[in-house]
């Protein structure tokens, strides 16, 4: 369970970071993405990245008892 949470958290953190960078216009990959320079994707990406970080922290606490 701990490993699954960690993997999900890392994937969410990375995806959120990519979405935020695409939304802010820093990353223009893929070039035909509808998320480029869209502030709504910047805020959604930050939210997803924060959720991913929270899942990573939770995974570190699971099984420690």
PDB file of N, H, CA, C and O in Angstrom:
ATOM      1  N   UNK A   1       0.823  -1.194   0.000  1.00  0.00           N
ATOM      2  CA  UNK A   1       0.000   0.000   0.000  1.00  0.00           C
ATOM      3  C   UNK A   1       0.865   1.255   0.000  1.00  0.00           C
ATOM      4  O   UNK A   1       0.566   2.234  -0.684  1.00  0.00           O
ATOM      5  N   UNK A   2       1.939   1.206   0.778  1.00  0.00           N
ATOM      6  H   UNK A   2       2.182   0.411   1.333  1.00  0.00           H
ATOM      7  CA  UNK A   2       2.834   2.353   0.892  1.00  0.00           C
ATOM      8  C   UNK A   2       3.481   2.679  -0.453  1.00  0.00           C
ATOM      9  O   UNK A   2       3.571   3.846  -0.835  1.00  0.00           O
ATOM     10  N   UNK A   3       3.925   1.663  -1.160  1.00  0.00           N
ATOM     11  H   UNK A   3       3.852   0.715  -0.850  1.00  0.00           H
ATOM     12  CA  UNK A   3       4.583   1.872  -2.449  1.00  0.00           C
ATOM     13  C   UNK A   3       3.611   2.414  -3.492  1.00  0.00           C
ATOM     14  O   UNK A   3       3.975   3.258  -4.310  1.00  0.00           O
ATOM     15  N   UNK A   4       2.382   1.928  -3.458  1.00  0.00           N
ATOM     16  H   UNK A   4       2.086   1.242  -2.793  1.00  0.00           H
ATOM     17  CA  UNK A   4       1.374   2.410  -4.416  1.00  0.00           C
ATOM     18  C   UNK A   4       1.085   3.884  -4.184  1.00  0.00           C
ATOM     19  O   UNK A   4       1.016   4.663  -5.135  1.00  0.00           O
ATOM     20  N   UNK A   5       0.915   4.272  -2.916  1.00  0.00           N
ATOM     21  H   UNK A   5       0.971   3.639  -2.144  1.00  0.00           H
ATOM     22  CA  UNK A   5       0.675   5.676  -2.608  1.00  0.00           C
ATOM     23  C   UNK A   5       1.850   6.543  -3.032  1.00  0.00           C
ATOM     24  O   UNK A   5       1.658   7.642  -3.552  1.00  0.00           O
ATOM     25  N   UNK A   6       3.045   6.061  -2.816  1.00  0.00           N
ATOM     26  H   UNK A   6       3.201   5.168  -2.394  1.00  0.00           H
ATOM     27  CA  UNK A   6       4.228   6.823  -3.196  1.00  0.00           C
ATOM     28  C   UNK A   6       4.282   7.017  -4.711  1.00  0.00           C
ATOM     29  O   UNK A   6       4.555   8.122  -5.182  1.00  0.00           O
ATOM     30  N   UNK A   7       4.029   5.979  -5.462  1.00  0.00           N
ATOM     31  H   UNK A   7       3.806   5.082  -5.080  1.00  0.00           H
ATOM     32  CA  UNK A   7       4.050   6.075  -6.930  1.00  0.00           C
ATOM     33  C   UNK A   7       2.966   7.024  -7.429  1.00  0.00           C
ATOM     34  O   UNK A   7       3.222   7.859  -8.295  1.00  0.00           O
ATOM     35  N   UNK A   8       1.756   6.897  -6.884  1.00  0.00           N
ATOM     36  H   UNK A   8       1.549   6.218  -6.180  1.00  0.00           H
ATOM     37  CA  UNK A   8       0.658   7.792  -7.286  1.00  0.00           C
ATOM     38  C   UNK A   8       1.010   9.239  -6.944  1.00  0.00           C
ATOM     39  O   UNK A   8       0.763  10.145  -7.740  1.00  0.00           O
ATOM     40  N   UNK A   9       1.576   9.452  -5.780  1.00  0.00           N
ATOM     41  H   UNK A   9       1.777   8.716  -5.133  1.00  0.00           H
ATOM     42  CA  UNK A   9       1.963  10.802  -5.371  1.00  0.00           C
ATOM     43  C   UNK A   9       3.015  11.409  -6.273  1.00  0.00           C
ATOM     44  O   UNK A   9       2.919  12.580  -6.640  1.00  0.00           O
ATOM     45  N   UNK A  10       4.016  10.629  -6.633  1.00  0.00           N
ATOM     46  H   UNK A  10       4.094   9.677  -6.334  1.00  0.00           H
ATOM     47  CA  UNK A  10       5.072  11.125  -7.517  1.00  0.00           C
ATOM     48  C   UNK A  10       4.509  11.446  -8.889  1.00  0.00           C
ATOM     49  O   UNK A  10       4.833  12.483  -9.468  1.00  0.00           O
ATOM     50  N   UNK A  11       3.668  10.563  -9.415  1.00  0.00           N
ATOM     51  H   UNK A  11       3.405   9.720  -8.945  1.00  0.00           H
ATOM     52  CA  UNK A  11       3.067  10.820 -10.732  1.00  0.00           C
ATOM     53  C   UNK A  11       2.193  12.069 -10.713  1.00  0.00           C
ATOM     54  O   UNK A  11       2.228  12.864 -11.653  1.00  0.00           O
ATOM     55  N   UNK A  12       1.410  12.250  -9.651  1.00  0.00           N
ATOM     56  H   UNK A  12       1.382  11.605  -8.888  1.00  0.00           H
ATOM     57  CA  UNK A  12       0.560  13.439  -9.542  1.00  0.00           C
ATOM     58  C   UNK A  12       1.403  14.700  -9.414  1.00  0.00           C
ATOM     59  O   UNK A  12       1.075  15.728 -10.007  1.00  0.00           O
ATOM     60  N   UNK A  13       2.474  14.633  -8.654  1.00  0.00           N
ATOM     61  H   UNK A  13       2.741  13.799  -8.172  1.00  0.00           H
ATOM     62  CA  UNK A  13       3.366  15.786  -8.497  1.00  0.00           C
ATOM     63  C   UNK A  13       3.995  16.177  -9.833  1.00  0.00           C
ATOM     64  O   UNK A  13       4.036  17.356 -10.185  1.00  0.00           O
ATOM     65  N   UNK A  14       4.479  15.194 -10.564  1.00  0.00           N
ATOM     66  H   UNK A  14       4.445  14.236 -10.278  1.00  0.00           H
ATOM     67  CA  UNK A  14       5.105  15.471 -11.861  1.00  0.00           C
ATOM     68  C   UNK A  14       4.097  15.977 -12.891  1.00  0.00           C
ATOM     69  O   UNK A  14       4.382  16.915 -13.635  1.00  0.00           O
ATOM     70  N   UNK A  15       2.920  15.356 -12.932  1.00  0.00           N
ATOM     71  H   UNK A  15       2.688  14.594 -12.328  1.00  0.00           H
ATOM     72  CA  UNK A  15       1.889  15.796 -13.869  1.00  0.00           C
ATOM     73  C   UNK A  15       1.431  17.210 -13.532  1.00  0.00           C
ATOM     74  O   UNK A  15       1.261  18.036 -14.429  1.00  0.00           O
ATOM     75  N   UNK A  16       1.232  17.490 -12.270  1.00  0.00           N
ATOM     76  H   UNK A  16       1.370  16.819 -11.541  1.00  0.00           H
ATOM     77  CA  UNK A  16       0.822  18.821 -11.848  1.00  0.00           C
ATOM     78  C   UNK A  16       1.855  19.874 -12.195  1.00  0.00           C
ATOM     79  O   UNK A  16       1.511  20.975 -12.626  1.00  0.00           O
ATOM     80  N   UNK A  17       3.120  19.536 -12.007  1.00  0.00           N
ATOM     81  H   UNK A  17       3.400  18.642 -11.657  1.00  0.00           H
ATOM     82  CA  UNK A  17       4.180  20.475 -12.367  1.00  0.00           C
ATOM     83  C   UNK A  17       4.187  20.745 -13.871  1.00  0.00           C
ATOM     84  O   UNK A  17       4.349  21.887 -14.301  1.00  0.00           O
ATOM     85  N   UNK A  18       4.011  19.701 -14.658  1.00  0.00           N
ATOM     86  H   UNK A  18       3.879  18.774 -14.309  1.00  0.00           H
ATOM     87  CA  UNK A  18       3.963  19.875 -16.115  1.00  0.00           C
ATOM     88  C   UNK A  18       2.775  20.738 -16.514  1.00  0.00           C
ATOM     89  O   UNK A  18       2.915  21.647 -17.333  1.00  0.00           O
ATOM     90  N   UNK A  19       1.600  20.461 -15.937  1.00  0.00           N
ATOM     91  H   UNK A  19       1.486  19.723 -15.272  1.00  0.00           H
ATOM     92  CA  UNK A  19       0.412  21.251 -16.256  1.00  0.00           C
ATOM     93  C   UNK A  19       0.623  22.717 -15.893  1.00  0.00           C
ATOM     94  O   UNK A  19       0.260  23.605 -16.664  1.00  0.00           O
ATOM     95  N   UNK A  20       1.207  22.974 -14.722  1.00  0.00           N
ATOM     96  H   UNK A  20       1.502  22.252 -14.096  1.00  0.00           H
ATOM     97  CA  UNK A  20       1.434  24.348 -14.278  1.00  0.00           C
ATOM     98  C   UNK A  20       2.432  25.061 -15.195  1.00  0.00           C
ATOM     99  O   UNK A  20       2.251  26.232 -15.531  1.00  0.00           O
ATOM    100  N   UNK A  21       3.468  24.354 -15.590  1.00  0.00           N
ATOM    101  H   UNK A  21       3.615  23.403 -15.318  1.00  0.00           H
ATOM    102  CA  UNK A  21       4.469  24.970 -16.471  1.00  0.00           C
ATOM    103  C   UNK A  21       3.908  25.216 -17.867  1.00  0.00           C
ATOM    104  O   UNK A  21       4.236  26.221 -18.498  1.00  0.00           O
ATOM    105  N   UNK A  22       3.076  24.318 -18.348  1.00  0.00           N
ATOM    106  H   UNK A  22       2.810  23.502 -17.836  1.00  0.00           H
ATOM    107  CA  UNK A  22       2.425  24.540 -19.639  1.00  0.00           C
ATOM    108  C   UNK A  22       1.441  25.700 -19.539  1.00  0.00           C
ATOM    109  O   UNK A  22       1.385  26.538 -20.439  1.00  0.00           O
ATOM    110  N   UNK A  23       0.680  25.761 -18.477  1.00  0.00           N
ATOM    111  H   UNK A  23       0.726  25.081 -17.746  1.00  0.00           H
ATOM    112  CA  UNK A  23      -0.289  26.830 -18.302  1.00  0.00           C
ATOM    113  C   UNK A  23       0.339  28.198 -18.178  1.00  0.00           C
ATOM    114  O   UNK A  23      -0.240  29.198 -18.601  1.00  0.00           O
ATOM    115  N   UNK A  24       1.536  28.242 -17.591  1.00  0.00           N
ATOM    116  H   UNK A  24       2.007  27.430 -17.246  1.00  0.00           H
ATOM    117  CA  UNK A  24       2.220  29.524 -17.444  1.00  0.00           C
ATOM    118  C   UNK A  24       3.027  29.898 -18.687  1.00  0.00           C
ATOM    119  O   UNK A  24       3.544  31.011 -18.783  1.00  0.00           O
ATOM    120  N   UNK A  25       3.133  28.976 -19.625  1.00  0.00           N
ATOM    121  H   UNK A  25       2.713  28.072 -19.546  1.00  0.00           H
ATOM    122  CA  UNK A  25       3.840  29.258 -20.867  1.00  0.00           C
ATOM    123  C   UNK A  25       5.335  28.995 -20.823  1.00  0.00           C
ATOM    124  O   UNK A  25       6.059  29.368 -21.746  1.00  0.00           O
ATOM    125  N   UNK A  26       5.802  28.359 -19.763  1.00  0.00           N
ATOM    126  H   UNK A  26       5.214  28.056 -19.013  1.00  0.00           H
ATOM    127  CA  UNK A  26       7.229  28.055 -19.644  1.00  0.00           C
ATOM    128  C   UNK A  26       7.603  26.865 -20.524  1.00  0.00           C
ATOM    129  O   UNK A  26       8.635  26.871 -21.196  1.00  0.00           O
ATOM    130  N   UNK A  27       6.745  25.844 -20.507  1.00  0.00           N
ATOM    131  H   UNK A  27       5.907  25.839 -19.961  1.00  0.00           H
ATOM    132  CA  UNK A  27       6.979  24.636 -21.305  1.00  0.00           C
ATOM    133  C   UNK A  27       5.980  24.628 -22.455  1.00  0.00           C
ATOM    134  O   UNK A  27       4.772  24.711 -22.236  1.00  0.00           O
ATOM    135  N   UNK A  28       6.484  24.528 -23.667  1.00  0.00           N
ATOM    136  H   UNK A  28       7.466  24.461 -23.844  1.00  0.00           H
ATOM    137  CA  UNK A  28       5.621  24.464 -24.850  1.00  0.00           C
ATOM    138  C   UNK A  28       5.732  23.103 -25.515  1.00  0.00           C
ATOM    139  O   UNK A  28       6.051  22.990 -26.698  1.00  0.00           O
ATOM    140  N   UNK A  29       5.460  22.074 -24.723  1.00  0.00           N
ATOM    141  H   UNK A  29       5.200  22.166 -23.761  1.00  0.00           H
ATOM    142  CA  UNK A  29       5.499  20.718 -25.229  1.00  0.00           C
ATOM    143  C   UNK A  29       4.279  19.985 -24.734  1.00  0.00           C
ATOM    144  O   UNK A  29       3.975  20.085 -23.545  1.00  0.00           O
ATOM    145  N   UNK A  30       3.588  19.285 -25.528  1.00  0.00           N
ATOM    146  H   UNK A  30       3.835  19.205 -26.494  1.00  0.00           H
ATOM    147  CA  UNK A  30       3.666  19.264 -26.993  1.00  0.00           C
ATOM    148  C   UNK A  30       3.135  20.577 -27.570  1.00  0.00           C
ATOM    149  O   UNK A  30       2.308  21.255 -26.959  1.00  0.00           O
ATOM    150  N   UNK A  31       3.616  20.903 -28.722  1.00  0.00           N
ATOM    151  H   UNK A  31       4.287  20.352 -29.217  1.00  0.00           H
ATOM    152  CA  UNK A  31       3.331  22.218 -29.300  1.00  0.00           C
ATOM    153  C   UNK A  31       1.868  22.422 -29.654  1.00  0.00           C
ATOM    154  O   UNK A  31       1.424  23.562 -29.794  1.00  0.00           O
ATOM    155  N   UNK A  32       1.112  21.350 -29.802  1.00  0.00           N
ATOM    156  H   UNK A  32       1.472  20.424 -29.689  1.00  0.00           H
ATOM    157  CA  UNK A  32      -0.307  21.490 -30.152  1.00  0.00           C
ATOM    158  C   UNK A  32      -1.230  21.323 -28.938  1.00  0.00           C
ATOM    159  O   UNK A  32      -2.432  21.114 -29.101  1.00  0.00           O
ATOM    160  N   UNK A  33      -0.681  21.413 -27.733  1.00  0.00           N
ATOM    161  H   UNK A  33       0.295  21.583 -27.600  1.00  0.00           H
ATOM    162  CA  UNK A  33      -1.470  21.243 -26.521  1.00  0.00           C
ATOM    163  C   UNK A  33      -2.416  22.421 -26.308  1.00  0.00           C
ATOM    164  O   UNK A  33      -2.050  23.572 -26.545  1.00  0.00           O
ATOM    165  N   UNK A  34      -3.614  22.128 -25.867  1.00  0.00           N
ATOM    166  H   UNK A  34      -3.911  21.193 -25.675  1.00  0.00           H
ATOM    167  CA  UNK A  34      -4.586  23.182 -25.597  1.00  0.00           C
ATOM    168  C   UNK A  34      -4.349  23.844 -24.239  1.00  0.00           C
ATOM    169  O   UNK A  34      -5.039  24.803 -23.892  1.00  0.00           O
ATOM    170  N   UNK A  35      -3.394  23.348 -23.478  1.00  0.00           N
ATOM    171  H   UNK A  35      -2.833  22.570 -23.760  1.00  0.00           H
ATOM    172  CA  UNK A  35      -3.115  23.898 -22.157  1.00  0.00           C
ATOM    173  C   UNK A  35      -2.096  25.032 -22.179  1.00  0.00           C
ATOM    174  O   UNK A  35      -1.883  25.686 -21.158  1.00  0.00           O
ATOM    175  N   UNK A  36      -1.472  25.272 -23.305  1.00  0.00           N
ATOM    176  H   UNK A  36      -1.645  24.740 -24.135  1.00  0.00           H
ATOM    177  CA  UNK A  36      -0.405  26.262 -23.382  1.00  0.00           C
ATOM    178  C   UNK A  36      -0.941  27.665 -23.141  1.00  0.00           C
ATOM    179  O   UNK A  36      -1.935  28.082 -23.737  1.00  0.00           O
ATOM    180  N   UNK A  37      -0.254  28.388 -22.247  1.00  0.00           N
ATOM    181  H   UNK A  37       0.553  28.050 -21.763  1.00  0.00           H
ATOM    182  CA  UNK A  37      -0.576  29.778 -21.916  1.00  0.00           C
ATOM    183  C   UNK A  37      -2.010  29.966 -21.444  1.00  0.00           C
ATOM    184  O   UNK A  37      -2.635  30.986 -21.736  1.00  0.00           O
ATOM    185  N   UNK A  38      -2.531  28.987 -20.716  1.00  0.00           N
ATOM    186  H   UNK A  38      -2.023  28.159 -20.478  1.00  0.00           H
ATOM    187  CA  UNK A  38      -3.883  29.066 -20.170  1.00  0.00           C
ATOM    188  C   UNK A  38      -3.779  29.078 -18.633  1.00  0.00           C
ATOM    189  O   UNK A  38      -3.382  28.086 -18.022  1.00  0.00           O
ATOM    190  N   UNK A  39      -4.137  30.207 -18.028  1.00  0.00           N
ATOM    191  H   UNK A  39      -4.459  31.013 -18.525  1.00  0.00           H
ATOM    192  CA  UNK A  39      -3.954  30.345 -16.578  1.00  0.00           C
ATOM    193  C   UNK A  39      -4.774  29.332 -15.786  1.00  0.00           C
ATOM    194  O   UNK A  39      -4.395  28.969 -14.672  1.00  0.00           O
ATOM    195  N   UNK A  40      -5.885  28.874 -16.343  1.00  0.00           N
ATOM    196  H   UNK A  40      -6.192  29.169 -17.248  1.00  0.00           H
ATOM    197  CA  UNK A  40      -6.686  27.874 -15.637  1.00  0.00           C
ATOM    198  C   UNK A  40      -5.874  26.594 -15.438  1.00  0.00           C
ATOM    199  O   UNK A  40      -6.014  25.934 -14.409  1.00  0.00           O
ATOM    200  N   UNK A  41      -5.035  26.236 -16.399  1.00  0.00           N
ATOM    201  H   UNK A  41      -4.922  26.772 -17.236  1.00  0.00           H
ATOM    202  CA  UNK A  41      -4.207  25.035 -16.266  1.00  0.00           C
ATOM    203  C   UNK A  41      -3.044  25.263 -15.321  1.00  0.00           C
ATOM    204  O   UNK A  41      -2.540  24.318 -14.714  1.00  0.00           O
ATOM    205  N   UNK A  42      -2.619  26.495 -15.193  1.00  0.00           N
ATOM    206  H   UNK A  42      -3.028  27.263 -15.686  1.00  0.00           H
ATOM    207  CA  UNK A  42      -1.578  26.797 -14.221  1.00  0.00           C
ATOM    208  C   UNK A  42      -2.096  26.539 -12.806  1.00  0.00           C
ATOM    209  O   UNK A  42      -1.420  25.894 -12.005  1.00  0.00           O
ATOM    210  N   UNK A  43      -3.288  27.038 -12.499  1.00  0.00           N
ATOM    211  H   UNK A  43      -3.838  27.562 -13.149  1.00  0.00           H
ATOM    212  CA  UNK A  43      -3.844  26.839 -11.155  1.00  0.00           C
ATOM    213  C   UNK A  43      -4.225  25.381 -10.920  1.00  0.00           C
ATOM    214  O   UNK A  43      -4.025  24.868  -9.819  1.00  0.00           O
ATOM    215  N   UNK A  44      -4.764  24.708 -11.919  1.00  0.00           N
ATOM    216  H   UNK A  44      -4.926  25.124 -12.814  1.00  0.00           H
ATOM    217  CA  UNK A  44      -5.080  23.284 -11.761  1.00  0.00           C
ATOM    218  C   UNK A  44      -3.820  22.464 -11.551  1.00  0.00           C
ATOM    219  O   UNK A  44      -3.804  21.535 -10.743  1.00  0.00           O
ATOM    220  N   UNK A  45      -2.768  22.805 -12.274  1.00  0.00           N
ATOM    221  H   UNK A  45      -2.781  23.560 -12.930  1.00  0.00           H
ATOM    222  CA  UNK A  45      -1.506  22.086 -12.120  1.00  0.00           C
ATOM    223  C   UNK A  45      -0.913  22.246 -10.736  1.00  0.00           C
ATOM    224  O   UNK A  45      -0.397  21.288 -10.160  1.00  0.00           O
ATOM    225  N   UNK A  46      -0.986  23.458 -10.199  1.00  0.00           N
ATOM    226  H   UNK A  46      -1.406  24.236 -10.666  1.00  0.00           H
ATOM    227  CA  UNK A  46      -0.485  23.690  -8.842  1.00  0.00           C
ATOM    228  C   UNK A  46      -1.296  22.876  -7.840  1.00  0.00           C
ATOM    229  O   UNK A  46      -0.738  22.285  -6.916  1.00  0.00           O
ATOM    230  N   UNK A  47      -2.600  22.848  -8.025  1.00  0.00           N
ATOM    231  H   UNK A  47      -3.053  23.328  -8.776  1.00  0.00           H
ATOM    232  CA  UNK A  47      -3.463  22.070  -7.135  1.00  0.00           C
ATOM    233  C   UNK A  47      -3.133  20.581  -7.197  1.00  0.00           C
ATOM    234  O   UNK A  47      -3.056  19.918  -6.163  1.00  0.00           O
ATOM    235  N   UNK A  48      -2.939  20.060  -8.397  1.00  0.00           N
ATOM    236  H   UNK A  48      -3.001  20.599  -9.237  1.00  0.00           H
ATOM    237  CA  UNK A  48      -2.596  18.640  -8.558  1.00  0.00           C
ATOM    238  C   UNK A  48      -1.232  18.343  -7.953  1.00  0.00           C
ATOM    239  O   UNK A  48      -1.051  17.302  -7.321  1.00  0.00           O
ATOM    240  N   UNK A  49      -0.268  19.245  -8.139  1.00  0.00           N
ATOM    241  H   UNK A  49      -0.415  20.090  -8.653  1.00  0.00           H
ATOM    242  CA  UNK A  49       1.066  19.045  -7.575  1.00  0.00           C
ATOM    243  C   UNK A  49       1.025  19.045  -6.049  1.00  0.00           C
ATOM    244  O   UNK A  49       1.700  18.237  -5.412  1.00  0.00           O
ATOM    245  N   UNK A  50       0.243  19.938  -5.463  1.00  0.00           N
ATOM    246  H   UNK A  50      -0.305  20.595  -5.980  1.00  0.00           H
ATOM    247  CA  UNK A  50       0.107  19.964  -4.001  1.00  0.00           C
ATOM    248  C   UNK A  50      -0.551  18.680  -3.498  1.00  0.00           C
ATOM    249  O   UNK A  50      -0.142  18.128  -2.477  1.00  0.00           O
ATOM    250  N   UNK A  51      -1.565  18.209  -4.215  1.00  0.00           N
ATOM    251  H   UNK A  51      -1.897  18.658  -5.045  1.00  0.00           H
ATOM    252  CA  UNK A  51      -2.205  16.950  -3.838  1.00  0.00           C
ATOM    253  C   UNK A  51      -1.206  15.794  -3.921  1.00  0.00           C
ATOM    254  O   UNK A  51      -1.189  14.918  -3.057  1.00  0.00           O
ATOM    255  N   UNK A  52      -0.381  15.798  -4.961  1.00  0.00           N
ATOM    256  H   UNK A  52      -0.396  16.509  -5.664  1.00  0.00           H
ATOM    257  CA  UNK A  52       0.640  14.765  -5.096  1.00  0.00           C
ATOM    258  C   UNK A  52       1.636  14.797  -3.952  1.00  0.00           C
ATOM    259  O   UNK A  52       2.026  13.750  -3.436  1.00  0.00           O
ATOM    260  N   UNK A  53       2.051  16.000  -3.551  1.00  0.00           N
ATOM    261  H   UNK A  53       1.734  16.850  -3.971  1.00  0.00           H
ATOM    262  CA  UNK A  53       2.976  16.128  -2.422  1.00  0.00           C
ATOM    263  C   UNK A  53       2.325  15.615  -1.133  1.00  0.00           C
ATOM    264  O   UNK A  53       2.980  14.971  -0.313  1.00  0.00           O
ATOM    265  N   UNK A  54       1.035  15.905  -0.965  1.00  0.00           N
ATOM    266  H   UNK A  54       0.503  16.428  -1.631  1.00  0.00           H
ATOM    267  CA  UNK A  54       0.320  15.418   0.223  1.00  0.00           C
ATOM    268  C   UNK A  54       0.249  13.892   0.229  1.00  0.00           C
ATOM    269  O   UNK A  54       0.413  13.265   1.276  1.00  0.00           O
ATOM    270  N   UNK A  55       0.010  13.301  -0.925  1.00  0.00           N
ATOM    271  H   UNK A  55      -0.123  13.810  -1.776  1.00  0.00           H
ATOM    272  CA  UNK A  55      -0.045  11.838  -1.020  1.00  0.00           C
ATOM    273  C   UNK A  55       1.319  11.229  -0.699  1.00  0.00           C
ATOM    274  O   UNK A  55       1.400  10.183  -0.055  1.00  0.00           O
ATOM    275  N   UNK A  56       2.382  11.882  -1.145  1.00  0.00           N
ATOM    276  H   UNK A  56       2.317  12.732  -1.668  1.00  0.00           H
ATOM    277  CA  UNK A  56       3.732  11.402  -0.827  1.00  0.00           C
ATOM    278  C   UNK A  56       3.956  11.435   0.683  1.00  0.00           C
ATOM    279  O   UNK A  56       4.484  10.482   1.256  1.00  0.00           O
ATOM    280  N   UNK A  57       3.556  12.526   1.321  1.00  0.00           N
ATOM    281  H   UNK A  57       3.127  13.300   0.855  1.00  0.00           H
ATOM    282  CA  UNK A  57       3.712  12.612   2.783  1.00  0.00           C
ATOM    283  C   UNK A  57       2.883  11.548   3.500  1.00  0.00           C
ATOM    284  O   UNK A  57       3.343  10.942   4.468  1.00  0.00           O
ATOM    285  N   UNK A  58       1.673  11.327   3.025  1.00  0.00           N
ATOM    286  H   UNK A  58       1.299  11.820   2.238  1.00  0.00           H
ATOM    287  CA  UNK A  58       0.826  10.287   3.617  1.00  0.00           C
ATOM    288  C   UNK A  58       1.471   8.912   3.445  1.00  0.00           C
ATOM    289  O   UNK A  58       1.442   8.089   4.361  1.00  0.00           O
ATOM    290  N   UNK A  59       2.053   8.667   2.269  1.00  0.00           N
ATOM    291  H   UNK A  59       2.076   9.335   1.525  1.00  0.00           H
ATOM    292  CA  UNK A  59       2.680   7.360   2.034  1.00  0.00           C
ATOM    293  C   UNK A  59       3.855   7.125   2.966  1.00  0.00           C
ATOM    294  O   UNK A  59       4.153   5.984   3.315  1.00  0.00           O
ATOM    295  N   UNK A  60       4.515   8.183   3.365  1.00  0.00           N
ATOM    296  H   UNK A  60       4.273   9.111   3.080  1.00  0.00           H
ATOM    297  CA  UNK A  60       5.647   8.039   4.279  1.00  0.00           C
ATOM    298  C   UNK A  60       5.186   7.720   5.704  1.00  0.00           C
ATOM    299  O   UNK A  60       5.934   7.136   6.488  1.00  0.00           O
ATOM    300  N   UNK A  61       3.949   8.107   6.033  1.00  0.00           N
ATOM    301  H   UNK A  61       3.341   8.581   5.396  1.00  0.00           H
ATOM    302  CA  UNK A  61       3.417   7.852   7.371  1.00  0.00           C
ATOM    303  C   UNK A  61       2.709   6.506   7.471  1.00  0.00           C
ATOM    304  O   UNK A  61       2.595   5.954   8.565  1.00  0.00           O
ATOM    305  N   UNK A  62       2.235   5.972   6.361  1.00  0.00           N
ATOM    306  H   UNK A  62       2.328   6.421   5.472  1.00  0.00           H
ATOM    307  CA  UNK A  62       1.522   4.697   6.367  1.00  0.00           C
ATOM    308  C   UNK A  62       2.507   3.585   6.697  1.00  0.00           C
ATOM    309  O   UNK A  62       3.583   3.497   6.106  1.00  0.00           O
ATOM    310  N   UNK A  63       2.134   2.757   7.626  1.00  0.00           N
ATOM    311  H   UNK A  63       1.260   2.828   8.106  1.00  0.00           H
ATOM    312  CA  UNK A  63       2.968   1.615   7.961  1.00  0.00           C
ATOM    313  C   UNK A  63       4.039   1.893   8.985  1.00  0.00           C
ATOM    314  O   UNK A  63       4.804   0.996   9.338  1.00  0.00           O
ATOM    315  N   UNK A  64       4.111   3.109   9.468  1.00  0.00           N
ATOM    316  H   UNK A  64       3.490   3.838   9.182  1.00  0.00           H
ATOM    317  CA  UNK A  64       5.141   3.425  10.476  1.00  0.00           C
ATOM    318  C   UNK A  64       4.735   3.015  11.879  1.00  0.00           C
ATOM    319  O   UNK A  64       5.582   2.945  12.770  1.00  0.00           O
ATOM    320  N   UNK A  65       3.487   2.750  12.089  1.00  0.00           N
ATOM    321  H   UNK A  65       2.799   2.807  11.366  1.00  0.00           H
ATOM    322  CA  UNK A  65       2.996   2.480  13.450  1.00  0.00           C
ATOM    323  C   UNK A  65       3.483   1.194  13.919  1.00  0.00           C
ATOM    324  O   UNK A  65       3.178   0.790  15.041  1.00  0.00           O
TER     325      UNK A  65
END
